[in-house]
């Protein structure tokens, strides 16, 4: 019996959450509307209007939207073929890249902007969760390969 992995499904959910946050941010900025920010934090518009909120004159939210769409696609493909080495590597590499950028943006908010955006924080948590799940998936599938439940290109997978 084929072992089922739920990690790609968790990655799909996290990527959808991240996409929703990044899309809201991008949509509001594109339309010139202020971001709704819950009272305890309240720095969303300060962060969004800072000079650090743009890369090559594009809002950071646009890059976040593309990032989460990519992760959504990789997670969907991993749900179909959880043993694909290329897909596992792509998920792990891109999740690590996203985590690195999240650390960079958190440092900018803390040290230079002196304001925090709830959407940035949710995106950072989502990105680190994606990285953790990608690592767990790589470990689980690597362990399955050692146990002999992965099939080669010439072998048929049991249905």
Secondary structure, DSSP 8 states (H G I E B T S, - for coil): ------HHHHHHHHHHHHHHHHHHHHHHHHTT------TTT--HHHHHTSGGGEETTEEHHHHHHHHHHHHHHHHHHHHH-TT-HHHHHHHHHHHHHHHHHHHHHHHIIIIII----HHHHHHHHHHHHHHHHHHHHHHHHHHHHHTT-S--TTS----
